[in-house]
Amino acid sequence: MALPAGSVFKAGNAVLFDLDDTLADRDLARDRFFAFLLNTYFPDLKPEGAVWSERMDTLCGLDRAGRGSKTAIHDYLFGERPVRPVRPVRPVRPVRPVMPATAFVELMRSRIATYTSWADGAESLLRCLQARKHPMAVVTNGSKFQRDKIEALGASRYFEAELVSGEVGIAKPDPRIFRQALSRLNTAPDRSVYVGDSMEHDIAGARNVGMMTVYIRKGKAENADDALCDLVVADLRELSDLVIGLVEVN
């Protein structure tokens, strides 16, 4: 059941965040990585050209917002028997020696971490919440590269706790990772809100612990479950404007 933003972000409530596609703009980092690949291995392609655009579209389709197979992306670009593209493109051969798939996966993860930047509205929201003395944490699924993203953003200055599933051995939506974060913030579930973009991993997981939830829709076709969401926003910029507006009204 939807709640007013003022109730969700009541003074003293702890605020916990997802990282990718919530605080961090993973899509932009991914696009920068794919552009690096095409520039480096396929320099004859022109960024303004149709083949470049087709390749970028296919790569993004294979990536599936981080849920796709990185090996499939490697095979599409460099494999002897590449996967079938989303739509046919003219064959273009790489000009540099091709790296093994395992090395490519590591390169993709490390480069995307390096290219990570804040989502629009993220820092203004965090500064506002910090000024209002809200305890804050980030809880993210992933490996050591999630820690690299946090460092690339300089995000630690905002958070009292940072939990990366690969470091703690528990992943969302397991309730234990949410409880561990709440314990580190010394707060209770009913005085806490989780902000994320995955209905399964973020929203359902946090709700199962008894937390309030804010769902970042980001153009997804996935319907927001009213029973699980206290607040639904299109993106972090909308949420930032809502929270800053609460401060200005008060």
MIDOSE-1310 file (N, C-alpha, C; in nm, 2 decimals, decimal comma, always signed):
residues 250
malp	+0,08/-0,12/+0,00/+0,00/+0,00/+0,00/+0,09/+0,12/+0,00; +0,06/+0,22/-0,09/+0,15/+0,34/-0,10/+0,14/+0,42/+0,02; +0,25/+0,48/+0,06/+0,26/+0,57/+0,17/+0,31/+0,71/+0,12; +0,27/+0,82/+0,19/+0,33/+0,95/+0,16/+0,48/+0,95/+0,17
agsv	+0,55/+1,02/+0,08/+0,69/+1,02/+0,09/+0,74/+1,07/+0,23; +0,66/+1,16/+0,29/+0,70/+1,21/+0,42/+0,70/+1,10/+0,53; +0,62/+1,00/+0,51/+0,61/+0,89/+0,61/+0,73/+0,79/+0,58; +0,76/+0,77/+0,46/+0,87/+0,68/+0,42/+1,00/+0,74/+0,47
fkag	+1,02/+0,87/+0,45/+1,15/+0,93/+0,48/+1,14/+1,02/+0,60; +1,07/+0,97/+0,70/+1,05/+1,04/+0,83/+1,19/+1,05/+0,89; +1,20/+1,17/+0,96/+1,33/+1,20/+1,03/+1,37/+1,08/+1,11; +1,50/+1,04/+1,10/+1,55/+0,93/+1,18/+1,55/+0,79/+1,11
navl	+1,46/+0,78/+1,01/+1,46/+0,65/+0,94/+1,59/+0,62/+0,87; +1,63/+0,50/+0,88/+1,75/+0,46/+0,80/+1,71/+0,43/+0,66; +1,80/+0,46/+0,57/+1,78/+0,45/+0,42/+1,89/+0,36/+0,36; +1,85/+0,25/+0,31/+1,94/+0,15/+0,25/+1,92/+0,15/+0,10
fdld	+2,03/+0,14/+0,02/+2,02/+0,15/-0,12/+2,08/+0,02/-0,19; +2,02/-0,01/-0,31/+2,09/-0,10/-0,40/+2,19/-0,01/-0,48; +2,28/-0,08/-0,55/+2,39/+0,00/-0,62/+2,36/+0,01/-0,77; +2,37/-0,10/-0,85/+2,36/-0,09/-0,99/+2,22/-0,06/-1,03
dtla	+2,20/+0,04/-1,12/+2,08/+0,08/-1,18/+1,99/+0,15/-1,07; +2,05/+0,18/-0,96/+1,98/+0,26/-0,85/+2,06/+0,38/-0,83; +2,17/+0,37/-0,75/+2,26/+0,48/-0,72/+2,36/+0,49/-0,84; +2,40/+0,38/-0,90/+2,50/+0,39/-1,01/+2,43/+0,37/-1,14
drdl	+2,48/+0,44/-1,24/+2,43/+0,43/-1,38/+2,50/+0,32/-1,45; +2,46/+0,20/-1,44/+2,53/+0,09/-1,50/+2,52/+0,09/-1,65; +2,41/+0,14/-1,70/+2,39/+0,14/-1,85/+2,49/+0,23/-1,91; +2,52/+0,34/-1,85/+2,62/+0,43/-1,91/+2,76/+0,37/-1,91
ardr	+2,79/+0,30/-1,79/+2,92/+0,24/-1,78/+2,93/+0,12/-1,88; +2,83/+0,05/-1,90/+2,83/-0,06/-2,00/+2,85/+0,00/-2,14; +2,78/+0,10/-2,17/+2,79/+0,16/-2,31/+2,93/+0,21/-2,33; +2,99/+0,27/-2,23/+3,13/+0,32/-2,25/+3,23/+0,20/-2,27
ffaf	+3,20/+0,09/-2,20/+3,28/-0,03/-2,22/+3,27/-0,09/-2,36; +3,14/-0,10/-2,41/+3,12/-0,15/-2,55/+3,18/-0,06/-2,65; +3,17/+0,08/-2,63/+3,24/+0,17/-2,72/+3,39/+0,15/-2,72; +3,45/+0,13/-2,60/+3,59/+0,10/-2,59/+3,63/-0,03/-2,68
llnt	+3,54/-0,13/-2,66/+3,57/-0,25/-2,74/+3,57/-0,23/-2,89; +3,46/-0,16/-2,94/+3,45/-0,14/-3,08/+3,56/-0,05/-3,13; +3,60/+0,06/-3,06/+3,71/+0,15/-3,10/+3,84/+0,07/-3,10; +3,86/-0,02/-3,01/+3,99/-0,09/-2,99/+4,01/-0,20/-3,09
yfpd	+3,90/-0,28/-3,11/+3,91/-0,40/-3,19/+3,85/-0,39/-3,33; +3,77/-0,29/-3,35/+3,70/-0,27/-3,48/+3,71/-0,12/-3,52; +3,84/-0,07/-3,53/+3,85/+0,08/-3,55/+3,79/+0,13/-3,69; +3,77/+0,03/-3,78/+3,71/+0,08/-3,91/+3,56/+0,11/-3,90
lkpe	+3,50/+0,07/-3,79/+3,36/+0,11/-3,77/+3,35/+0,25/-3,73; +3,26/+0,32/-3,79/+3,24/+0,46/-3,75/+3,12/+0,48/-3,65; +3,15/+0,55/-3,54/+3,04/+0,56/-3,44/+2,91/+0,61/-3,49; +2,91/+0,69/-3,60/+2,79/+0,74/-3,66/+2,72/+0,64/-3,75
gavw	+2,79/+0,53/-3,78/+2,75/+0,44/-3,89/+2,65/+0,34/-3,84; +2,58/+0,28/-3,94/+2,47/+0,18/-3,91/+2,53/+0,06/-3,85; +2,65/+0,01/-3,89/+2,70/-0,11/-3,84/+2,74/-0,10/-3,69; +2,80/+0,02/-3,66/+2,83/+0,05/-3,52/+2,70/+0,04/-3,43
serm	+2,60/+0,11/-3,48/+2,47/+0,12/-3,40/+2,41/-0,02/-3,39; +2,42/-0,10/-3,49/+2,37/-0,24/-3,49/+2,44/-0,32/-3,39; +2,58/-0,31/-3,39/+2,66/-0,38/-3,30/+2,63/-0,34/-3,15; +2,62/-0,21/-3,13/+2,59/-0,17/-2,99/+2,45/-0,22/-2,95
dtlc	+2,35/-0,22/-3,03/+2,22/-0,27/-3,00/+2,23/-0,42/-2,96; +2,30/-0,49/-3,04/+2,32/-0,63/-3,02/+2,39/-0,66/-2,89; +2,50/-0,59/-2,86/+2,57/-0,61/-2,74/+2,48/-0,58/-2,62; +2,41/-0,47/-2,62/+2,32/-0,43/-2,51/+2,21/-0,54/-2,49
gldr	+2,16/-0,59/-2,60/+2,06/-0,70/-2,59/+2,12/-0,82/-2,52; +2,25/-0,86/-2,56/+2,31/-0,98/-2,50/+2,34/-0,95/-2,35; +2,37/-0,83/-2,31/+2,40/-0,79/-2,18/+2,28/-0,81/-2,08; +2,17/-0,77/-2,13/+2,04/-0,79/-2,05/+2,05/-0,72/-1,92
agrg	+2,10/-0,59/-1,92/+2,11/-0,51/-1,80/+2,20/-0,58/-1,69; +2,30/-0,65/-1,74/+2,39/-0,72/-1,64/+2,36/-0,86/-1,61; +2,24/-0,91/-1,66/+2,20/-1,04/-1,63/+2,23/-1,14/-1,74; +2,28/-1,09/-1,85/+2,32/-1,18/-1,96/+2,46/-1,25/-1,94
skta	+2,49/-1,33/-2,04/+2,62/-1,41/-2,03/+2,73/-1,32/-2,09; +2,83/-1,30/-2,01/+2,95/-1,22/-2,06/+3,03/-1,31/-2,16; +3,02/-1,44/-2,15/+3,09/-1,52/-2,24/+3,02/-1,51/-2,38; +2,89/-1,50/-2,38/+2,81/-1,49/-2,50/+2,85/-1,36/-2,57
ihdy	+2,87/-1,25/-2,49/+2,92/-1,12/-2,55/+3,05/-1,14/-2,62; +3,14/-1,21/-2,55/+3,28/-1,24/-2,61/+3,26/-1,32/-2,74; +3,18/-1,42/-2,73/+3,17/-1,51/-2,85/+3,10/-1,43/-2,97; +3,01/-1,34/-2,94/+2,95/-1,26/-3,04/+3,05/-1,18/-3,12
lfge	+3,14/-1,12/-3,04/+3,25/-1,03/-3,10/+3,36/-1,10/-3,16; +3,41/-1,21/-3,09/+3,54/-1,27/-3,12/+3,53/-1,42/-3,15; +3,42/-1,49/-3,12/+3,42/-1,63/-3,13/+3,42/-1,68/-3,28; +3,47/-1,80/-3,30/+3,47/-1,86/-3,43/+3,33/-1,89/-3,47
rpvr	+3,25/-1,92/-3,38/+3,11/-1,95/-3,41/+3,02/-1,86/-3,32; +3,02/-1,73/-3,35/+2,95/-1,63/-3,27/+2,80/-1,66/-3,26; +2,74/-1,62/-3,14/+2,60/-1,64/-3,12/+2,52/-1,55/-3,22; +2,40/-1,60/-3,25/+2,32/-1,52/-3,34/+2,28/-1,39/-3,29
pvrp	+2,31/-1,28/-3,36/+2,28/-1,15/-3,32/+2,13/-1,12/-3,31; +2,09/-1,01/-3,24/+1,95/-0,97/-3,24/+1,90/-0,95/-3,38; +1,97/-0,89/-3,46/+1,94/-0,88/-3,60/+2,07/-0,89/-3,68; +2,07/-0,93/-3,81/+2,19/-0,96/-3,88/+2,27/-0,83/-3,90
vrpv	+2,41/-0,84/-3,89/+2,50/-0,73/-3,92/+2,61/-0,78/-4,01; +2,67/-0,69/-4,08/+2,77/-0,72/-4,17/+2,90/-0,77/-4,09; +2,96/-0,88/-4,14/+3,08/-0,93/-4,07/+3,19/-0,83/-4,07; +3,25/-0,81/-3,95/+3,37/-0,72/-3,94/+3,47/-0,79/-3,85
rpvr	+3,59/-0,81/-3,90/+3,69/-0,88/-3,82/+3,77/-0,79/-3,73; +3,80/-0,84/-3,61/+3,88/-0,76/-3,52/+4,02/-0,74/-3,57; +4,09/-0,63/-3,54/+4,22/-0,61/-3,59/+4,33/-0,65/-3,49; +4,29/-0,68/-3,36/+4,39/-0,72/-3,26/+4,37/-0,86/-3,23
pvmp	+4,47/-0,92/-3,17/+4,46/-1,06/-3,12/+4,34/-1,07/-3,02; +4,27/-1,18/-3,03/+4,15/-1,20/-2,95/+4,19/-1,26/-2,82; +4,14/-1,20/-2,71/+4,16/-1,25/-2,57/+4,07/-1,37/-2,54; +4,11/-1,46/-2,46/+4,03/-1,57/-2,42/+3,90/-1,52/-2,34
ataf	+3,80/-1,60/-2,34/+3,67/-1,56/-2,28/+3,69/-1,53/-2,13; +3,77/-1,61/-2,06/+3,79/-1,58/-1,92/+3,85/-1,45/-1,89; +3,95/-1,41/-1,98/+4,01/-1,28/-1,96/+3,91/-1,17/-2,00; +3,83/-1,20/-2,10/+3,73/-1,10/-2,14/+3,63/-1,07/-2,03
velm	+3,59/-1,17/-1,96/+3,49/-1,15/-1,85/+3,55/-1,07/-1,74; +3,68/-1,09/-1,71/+3,74/-1,01/-1,61/+3,76/-0,87/-1,65; +3,79/-0,85/-1,78/+3,81/-0,71/-1,84/+3,68/-0,64/-1,83; +3,57/-0,71/-1,87/+3,44/-0,64/-1,87/+3,40/-0,59/-1,73
rsri	+3,42/-0,68/-1,63/+3,38/-0,65/-1,50/+3,46/-0,53/-1,44; +3,59/-0,54/-1,47/+3,68/-0,43/-1,42/+3,66/-0,30/-1,49; +3,64/-0,30/-1,62/+3,62/-0,18/-1,69/+3,49/-0,11/-1,66; +3,38/-0,19/-1,64/+3,25/-0,13/-1,60/+3,26/-0,07/-1,47
atyt	+3,34/-0,14/-1,38/+3,36/-0,08/-1,24/+3,43/+0,06/-1,26; +3,54/+0,06/-1,34/+3,61/+0,19/-1,36/+3,53/+0,30/-1,42; +3,44/+0,26/-1,51/+3,35/+0,36/-1,58/+3,23/+0,40/-1,50; +3,21/+0,34/-1,39/+3,09/+0,37/-1,31/+3,07/+0,51/-1,27
swad	+2,95/+0,57/-1,28/+2,92/+0,70/-1,24/+2,79/+0,70/-1,17; +2,76/+0,81/-1,10/+2,64/+0,83/-1,03/+2,52/+0,84/-1,12; +2,41/+0,78/-1,08/+2,28/+0,80/-1,15/+2,24/+0,94/-1,13; +2,16/+1,00/-1,23/+2,11/+1,13/-1,21/+2,03/+1,15/-1,09
gaes	+2,06/+1,24/-1,01/+1,99/+1,27/-0,88/+2,05/+1,20/-0,76; +2,14/+1,11/-0,78/+2,19/+1,03/-0,67/+2,26/+1,11/-0,56; +2,36/+1,19/-0,60/+2,43/+1,27/-0,50/+2,35/+1,37/-0,43; +2,26/+1,44/-0,51/+2,18/+1,54/-0,44/+2,09/+1,47/-0,34
llrc	+2,04/+1,35/-0,37/+1,96/+1,28/-0,27/+2,04/+1,24/-0,15; +2,16/+1,18/-0,17/+2,24/+1,14/-0,06/+2,28/+1,25/+0,03; +2,32/+1,37/-0,03/+2,36/+1,48/+0,05/+2,24/+1,53/+0,13; +2,12/+1,53/+0,07/+2,00/+1,57/+0,15/+1,98/+1,48/+0,27
lqar	+1,98/+1,35/+0,24/+1,96/+1,25/+0,35/+2,07/+1,26/+0,46; +2,19/+1,28/+0,42/+2,30/+1,30/+0,51/+2,28/+1,42/+0,60; +2,24/+1,53/+0,54/+2,22/+1,65/+0,61/+2,11/+1,64/+0,71; +2,01/+1,55/+0,68/+1,90/+1,53/+0,77/+1,93/+1,42/+0,88
khpm	+2,05/+1,37/+0,88/+2,10/+1,27/+0,98/+2,04/+1,13/+0,96; +2,00/+1,09/+0,84/+1,95/+0,96/+0,81/+2,07/+0,86/+0,81; +2,06/+0,76/+0,89/+2,17/+0,65/+0,88/+2,15/+0,59/+0,74; +2,26/+0,56/+0,67/+2,25/+0,51/+0,53/+2,35/+0,39/+0,51
avvt	+2,31/+0,30/+0,42/+2,39/+0,19/+0,39/+2,36/+0,15/+0,24; +2,46/+0,08/+0,18/+2,44/+0,03/+0,05/+2,45/-0,12/+0,06; +2,36/-0,20/-0,01/+2,36/-0,34/+0,00/+2,35/-0,39/-0,15; +2,45/-0,46/-0,19/+2,46/-0,49/-0,34/+2,50/-0,64/-0,36
ngsk	+2,44/-0,70/-0,46/+2,49/-0,83/-0,50/+2,60/-0,82/-0,59; +2,70/-0,91/-0,58/+2,81/-0,92/-0,68/+2,94/-0,95/-0,61; +3,05/-0,93/-0,69/+3,18/-0,97/-0,65/+3,26/-0,85/-0,60; +3,39/-0,87/-0,60/+3,48/-0,76/-0,56/+3,47/-0,64/-0,65
fqrd	+3,42/-0,66/-0,77/+3,40/-0,54/-0,86/+3,30/-0,45/-0,81; +3,20/-0,49/-0,73/+3,11/-0,40/-0,67/+3,18/-0,31/-0,57; +3,27/-0,36/-0,50/+3,35/-0,28/-0,41/+3,43/-0,18/-0,49; +3,48/-0,22/-0,61/+3,55/-0,12/-0,70/+3,46/-0,01/-0,74
kiea	+3,33/-0,04/-0,77/+3,24/+0,06/-0,81/+3,22/+0,16/-0,70; +3,20/+0,11/-0,57/+3,18/+0,20/-0,46/+3,30/+0,29/-0,45; +3,42/+0,24/-0,47/+3,54/+0,32/-0,45/+3,55/+0,42/-0,57; +3,51/+0,38/-0,69/+3,52/+0,47/-0,81/+3,43/+0,59/-0,79
lgas	+3,31/+0,56/-0,72/+3,22/+0,67/-0,69/+3,26/+0,76/-0,57; +3,35/+0,71/-0,49/+3,38/+0,78/-0,36/+3,26/+0,78/-0,27; +3,18/+0,67/-0,28/+3,05/+0,66/-0,21/+3,06/+0,64/-0,06; +3,17/+0,59/-0,01/+3,19/+0,56/+0,13/+3,16/+0,68/+0,22
ryfe	+3,18/+0,80/+0,17/+3,16/+0,92/+0,25/+3,01/+0,94/+0,29; +2,92/+0,87/+0,23/+2,78/+0,88/+0,26/+2,73/+0,77/+0,35; +2,80/+0,66/+0,36/+2,74/+0,54/+0,42/+2,81/+0,49/+0,55; +2,72/+0,45/+0,64/+2,77/+0,39/+0,77/+2,80/+0,24/+0,75
aelv	+2,74/+0,18/+0,64/+2,77/+0,04/+0,62/+2,76/+0,01/+0,47; +2,84/-0,08/+0,42/+2,85/-0,12/+0,28/+2,86/-0,27/+0,28; +2,76/-0,34/+0,23/+2,75/-0,48/+0,22/+2,75/-0,53/+0,08; +2,86/-0,61/+0,04/+2,87/-0,67/-0,09/+2,85/-0,82/-0,07
sgev	+2,76/-0,88/-0,15/+2,72/-1,02/-0,12/+2,84/-1,11/-0,13; +2,93/-1,08/-0,23/+3,05/-1,17/-0,24/+3,14/-1,16/-0,12; +3,14/-1,06/-0,04/+3,22/-1,04/+0,07/+3,16/-1,10/+0,20; +3,03/-1,09/+0,21/+2,96/-1,14/+0,33/+2,90/-1,28/+0,31
giak	+2,90/-1,34/+0,19/+2,86/-1,47/+0,17/+2,71/-1,49/+0,17; +2,63/-1,38/+0,16/+2,49/-1,38/+0,15/+2,44/-1,29/+0,04; +2,34/-1,32/-0,04/+2,30/-1,24/-0,14/+2,15/-1,21/-0,13; +2,11/-1,09/-0,17/+1,97/-1,05/-0,18/+1,90/-1,15/-0,28
pdpr	+1,78/-1,20/-0,25/+1,69/-1,15/-0,15/+1,69/-1,22/-0,01; +1,80/-1,29/+0,02/+1,81/-1,36/+0,15/+1,79/-1,26/+0,26; +1,70/-1,28/+0,35/+1,67/-1,18/+0,45/+1,79/-1,15/+0,54; +1,89/-1,24/+0,55/+2,00/-1,23/+0,64/+2,09/-1,11/+0,60
ifrq	+2,10/-1,08/+0,47/+2,19/-0,97/+0,43/+2,12/-0,84/+0,47; +1,99/-0,83/+0,46/+1,92/-0,71/+0,51/+1,93/-0,69/+0,66; +1,91/-0,80/+0,73/+1,92/-0,79/+0,88/+2,06/-0,75/+0,92; +2,16/-0,80/+0,85/+2,30/-0,77/+0,88/+2,32/-0,62/+0,86
alsr	+2,27/-0,57/+0,75/+2,28/-0,42/+0,73/+2,21/-0,34/+0,84; +2,09/-0,38/+0,88/+2,02/-0,31/+0,98/+2,09/-0,32/+1,11; +2,15/-0,43/+1,14/+2,23/-0,45/+1,26/+2,35/-0,35/+1,27; +2,41/-0,33/+1,15/+2,53/-0,24/+1,14/+2,49/-0,10/+1,16
lnta	+2,36/-0,07/+1,12/+2,31/+0,07/+1,14/+2,24/+0,09/+1,27; +2,23/-0,03/+1,35/+2,17/-0,02/+1,48/+2,03/+0,04/+1,47; +1,95/-0,02/+1,38/+1,81/+0,03/+1,36/+1,72/-0,09/+1,34; +1,59/-0,06/+1,34/+1,49/-0,16/+1,33/+1,43/-0,16/+1,19
pdrs	+1,37/-0,27/+1,15/+1,31/-0,28/+1,01/+1,20/-0,17/+0,99; +1,12/-0,15/+1,09/+1,01/-0,06/+1,08/+1,05/+0,09/+1,08; +1,18/+0,11/+1,10/+1,23/+0,25/+1,10/+1,33/+0,26/+0,98; +1,31/+0,17/+0,88/+1,41/+0,17/+0,77/+1,33/+0,15/+0,64
vyvg	+1,40/+0,20/+0,53/+1,35/+0,19/+0,40/+1,46/+0,14/+0,30; +1,42/+0,06/+0,21/+1,51/+0,01/+0,11/+1,47/+0,06/-0,03; +1,57/+0,11/-0,10/+1,55/+0,17/-0,23/+1,62/+0,09/-0,34; +1,54/+0,03/-0,43/+1,61/-0,05/-0,53/+1,52/-0,07/-0,66
dsme	+1,58/-0,13/-0,76/+1,52/-0,14/-0,89/+1,47/-0,28/-0,93; +1,50/-0,38/-0,84/+1,46/-0,52/-0,87/+1,34/-0,56/-0,77; +1,23/-0,59/-0,83/+1,12/-0,63/-0,75/+1,15/-0,76/-0,67; +1,22/-0,85/-0,73/+1,25/-0,98/-0,66/+1,36/-0,96/-0,56
hdia	+1,48/-0,91/-0,60/+1,59/-0,91/-0,51/+1,59/-0,79/-0,41; +1,54/-0,68/-0,45/+1,54/-0,56/-0,36/+1,41/-0,55/-0,28; +1,30/-0,53/-0,35/+1,17/-0,50/-0,29/+1,11/-0,61/-0,21; +1,10/-0,73/-0,27/+1,05/-0,84/-0,20/+1,14/-0,88/-0,08
garn	+1,27/-0,88/-0,11/+1,36/-0,92/+0,00/+1,35/-0,82/+0,12; +1,35/-0,69/+0,09/+1,34/-0,60/+0,21/+1,21/-0,61/+0,28; +1,10/-0,62/+0,20/+0,97/-0,63/+0,26/+0,96/-0,76/+0,35; +1,02/-0,87/+0,31/+1,01/-0,99/+0,39/+1,08/-0,97/+0,53
vgmm	+1,16/-0,87/+0,54/+1,23/-0,84/+0,67/+1,14/-0,74/+0,75; +1,05/-0,68/+0,68/+0,96/-0,58/+0,75/+1,00/-0,43/+0,72; +1,08/-0,41/+0,62/+1,12/-0,28/+0,59/+1,02/-0,21/+0,49; +1,02/-0,08/+0,49/+0,95/+0,00/+0,39/+1,03/-0,01/+0,26
tvyi	+0,97/+0,01/+0,15/+1,04/+0,00/+0,02/+1,00/+0,11/-0,08; +1,10/+0,14/-0,16/+1,08/+0,24/-0,27/+1,13/+0,17/-0,40; +1,05/+0,15/-0,49/+1,08/+0,08/-0,62/+1,11/+0,18/-0,73; +1,23/+0,17/-0,78/+1,28/+0,25/-0,90/+1,24/+0,18/-1,02
rkgk	+1,14/+0,23/-1,09/+1,09/+0,16/-1,21/+1,18/+0,16/-1,33; +1,24/+0,27/-1,36/+1,34/+0,29/-1,47/+1,29/+0,23/-1,60; +1,17/+0,26/-1,64/+1,11/+0,22/-1,76/+1,09/+0,07/-1,78; +1,10/-0,01/-1,67/+1,07/-0,15/-1,68/+0,92/-0,18/-1,71
aena	+0,90/-0,29/-1,78/+0,76/-0,33/-1,80/+0,71/-0,40/-1,68; +0,80/-0,45/-1,59/+0,75/-0,52/-1,47/+0,66/-0,43/-1,39; +0,55/-0,49/-1,35/+0,45/-0,41/-1,27/+0,49/-0,41/-1,13; +0,47/-0,29/-1,07/+0,50/-0,27/-0,93/+0,39/-0,34/-0,84
ddal	+0,43/-0,43/-0,75/+0,33/-0,49/-0,66/+0,29/-0,40/-0,55; +0,17/-0,35/-0,55/+0,13/-0,25/-0,45/+0,14/-0,31/-0,30; +0,14/-0,44/-0,29/+0,15/-0,50/-0,16/+0,29/-0,49/-0,11; +0,39/-0,47/-0,20/+0,53/-0,47/-0,16/+0,59/-0,33/-0,16
cdlv	+0,53/-0,24/-0,23/+0,59/-0,11/-0,26/+0,52/+0,00/-0,17; +0,60/+0,07/-0,10/+0,54/+0,19/-0,03/+0,54/+0,31/-0,11; +0,64/+0,31/-0,21/+0,65/+0,43/-0,30/+0,71/+0,38/-0,43; +0,66/+0,43/-0,54/+0,71/+0,39/-0,67/+0,74/+0,52/-0,75
vadl	+0,87/+0,52/-0,80/+0,91/+0,64/-0,88/+0,97/+0,59/-1,01; +0,97/+0,68/-1,10/+1,02/+0,65/-1,24/+1,18/+0,63/-1,23; +1,25/+0,72/-1,16/+1,39/+0,71/-1,15/+1,44/+0,78/-1,02; +1,57/+0,78/-1,00/+1,62/+0,84/-0,88/+1,61/+0,99/-0,88
rels	+1,61/+1,05/-1,00/+1,59/+1,20/-1,00/+1,45/+1,23/-0,94; +1,35/+1,16/-0,98/+1,22/+1,18/-0,92/+1,22/+1,17/-0,77; +1,28/+1,06/-0,72/+1,29/+1,04/-0,58/+1,37/+1,15/-0,51; +1,48/+1,20/-0,57/+1,56/+1,31/-0,51/+1,47/+1,43/-0,50
dlvi	+1,40/+1,46/-0,61/+1,32/+1,58/-0,60/+1,21/+1,57/-0,50; +1,15/+1,45/-0,48/+1,05/+1,44/-0,37/+1,11/+1,46/-0,24; +1,22/+1,40/-0,21/+1,28/+1,41/-0,07/+1,33/+1,55/-0,05; +1,40/+1,61/-0,14/+1,44/+1,75/-0,13/+1,32/+1,84/-0,11
glve	+1,21/+1,81/-0,18/+1,09/+1,89/-0,16/+1,03/+1,88/-0,02; +1,05/+1,77/+0,04/+1,00/+1,75/+0,18/+1,08/+1,84/+0,27; +1,21/+1,86/+0,25/+1,29/+1,94/+0,33/+1,25/+2,09/+0,31; +1,22/+2,13/+0,19/+1,19/+2,27/+0,16/+1,05/+2,30/+0,22
vn	+0,96/+2,20/+0,22/+0,83/+2,23/+0,28/+0,84/+2,25/+0,43; +0,92/+2,16/+0,49/+0,94/+2,16/+0,64/+1,03/+2,28/+0,68
